[in-house]
């Protein structure tokens, strides 16, 4: 077994001068950074007094699942001789907030639309999505369902649409 370690810095930037003297006295803004990488400016969800113009932890979890799935899927396509020319995902997540203020994710649905060059390979894509889901480090780490709603289409390398959609 091989271990990988990840190191970040999360710095709260929401002290407006009174610290956390009461619930409304502080901002939820923070910066996530890592050596030699661009900072990610974050806040809480607007429903929890956050800045709606910044990413929140819930969105970052949805993004992590989407990104991990995509990277595995592209790897599997490359290894299987399937040429992907476009990949777009519009994932959604549902979180349930409980009466005591805690919460948990109920589910995340990945909705990738994939464009490939060879119409004959369309029938292989569902299996590769399933395999990507099985291998994804993030989906293997969560305790809620991750659903897939996939779409595929074909287009040649010059960008001409072929007559197939799956």
C-alpha positions in Angstrom: 0.0 0.0 0.0 1.3 3.5 -0.9 0.4 6.6 1.1 0.2 10.1 -0.3 0.2 13.2 2.0 -1.5 16.5 1.2 -0.6 19.8 3.0 -2.5 23.0 2.8 -3.0 26.2 4.8 -6.4 27.4 5.7 -6.3 31.0 7.0 -9.4 32.7 8.4 -9.6 36.3 7.1 -12.9 37.2 8.6 -11.9 39.0 11.8 -13.6 42.4 11.6 -12.0 43.6 14.7 -14.1 41.9 17.3 -13.1 38.3 16.6 -15.9 35.8 17.4 -17.4 37.9 20.2 -20.8 36.9 18.8 -22.3 35.0 15.9 -22.8 38.2 13.8 -19.4 39.8 14.6 -17.2 37.9 12.3 -16.9 37.1 8.6 -16.7 33.5 7.3 -14.0 34.4 4.7 -10.9 32.3 4.5 -8.1 31.5 2.1 -6.9 28.0 1.2 -3.4 27.8 -0.2 -0.6 25.4 -0.8 3.0 25.9 -1.8 3.4 27.1 -5.4 -0.3 27.1 -6.1 -2.9 29.9 -6.5 -4.9 30.7 -3.5 -8.6 29.8 -3.3 -10.8 32.4 -1.7 -13.6 30.8 0.3 -16.4 31.6 2.7 -19.4 29.9 4.1 -22.5 29.2 2.1 -24.6 32.4 2.0 -27.2 30.6 4.0 -24.7 30.5 6.9 -23.7 34.2 6.7 -21.0 33.6 4.0 -20.0 35.6 1.0 -21.9 34.2 -2.0 -19.2 35.4 -4.4 -16.6 32.9 -2.9 -16.5 29.1 -3.0 -17.8 27.4 0.1 -16.7 24.0 1.5 -19.8 22.3 0.2 -19.1 23.4 -3.4 -15.5 22.3 -3.0 -16.6 18.8 -2.0 -18.8 18.6 -5.1 -15.9 19.9 -7.2 -13.5 17.4 -5.8 -15.8 14.5 -6.7 -16.4 15.9 -10.2 -12.7 16.5 -10.8 -11.6 13.1 -9.5 -14.2 11.3 -11.6 -13.2 13.2 -14.7 -9.5 12.5 -14.3 -10.0 8.8 -13.8 -12.4 8.7 -16.8 -10.0 10.5 -19.1 -7.2 8.1 -18.0 -9.4 5.1 -18.7 -10.4 6.4 -22.1 -6.7 7.1 -23.0 -5.7 3.6 -21.9 -8.6 2.1 -23.9 -8.0 4.0 -27.1 -11.0 6.3 -26.9 -10.2 9.8 -28.0 -12.1 12.4 -25.8 -12.2 15.9 -27.3 -14.5 17.6 -24.7 -15.6 16.8 -21.2 -18.0 19.0 -19.3 -19.7 18.2 -16.0 -22.5 20.1 -14.2 -22.5 18.3 -10.9 -25.1 18.9 -8.2 -25.1 18.1 -4.5 -27.9 17.9 -1.9 -27.1 18.6 1.7 -29.5 18.1 4.6 -29.3 20.5 7.5 -30.6 19.0 10.8 -32.6 20.7 13.5 -29.5 21.1 15.7 -27.6 22.9 12.9 -25.4 20.1 11.8 -25.8 18.5 8.5 -24.6 16.0 5.9 -24.6 15.4 2.2 -27.5 13.3 1.1 -26.1 12.7 -2.4 -24.0 14.2 -5.2 -24.9 13.6 -8.9 -22.3 13.9 -11.5 -23.6 14.9 -15.0 -20.8 14.6 -17.4 -21.2 15.3 -21.1 -18.4 13.7 -23.1 -17.5 14.2 -26.7 -15.5 11.4 -28.4 -14.3 11.0 -32.0 -15.3 7.4 -32.8 -19.0 6.6 -32.8 -18.3 2.9 -32.4 -16.9 3.6 -28.9 -20.0 5.1 -27.5 -21.2 1.8 -26.0 -18.0 1.5 -24.0 -18.4 4.8 -22.2 -21.0 3.8 -19.5 -18.6 1.0 -18.3 -15.7 3.4 -18.2 -17.8 5.9 -16.1 -18.6 3.0 -13.7 -15.0 2.0 -13.5 -13.9 5.7 -13.0 -16.4 5.8 -10.1 -15.0 2.6 -8.6 -11.4 4.0 -8.8 -12.1 7.6 -7.7 -10.3 8.4 -4.5 -12.9 10.9 -3.4 -16.0 8.8 -4.1 -14.3 5.9 -2.2 -14.0 8.3 0.8 -17.5 9.6 1.2 -20.5 8.0 3.0 -23.3 9.1 0.7 -24.4 8.0 -2.8 -22.6 9.5 -5.8 -24.9 9.1 -8.8 -24.0 9.4 -12.5 -26.2 10.9 -15.3 -24.0 10.7 -18.4 -24.3 12.0 -21.9 -22.0 11.4 -24.8 -21.8 12.6 -28.3 -19.3 12.2 -31.2 -17.5 14.8 -33.2 -14.5 14.5 -35.5 -11.2 16.1 -34.7 -12.1 19.1 -36.9 -15.2 19.8 -34.8 -17.8 18.4 -37.1 -20.7 16.8 -35.3 -21.4 13.2 -36.3 -24.9 11.9 -36.1 -24.7 10.0 -32.9 -25.7 10.9 -29.3 -25.9 8.5 -26.5 
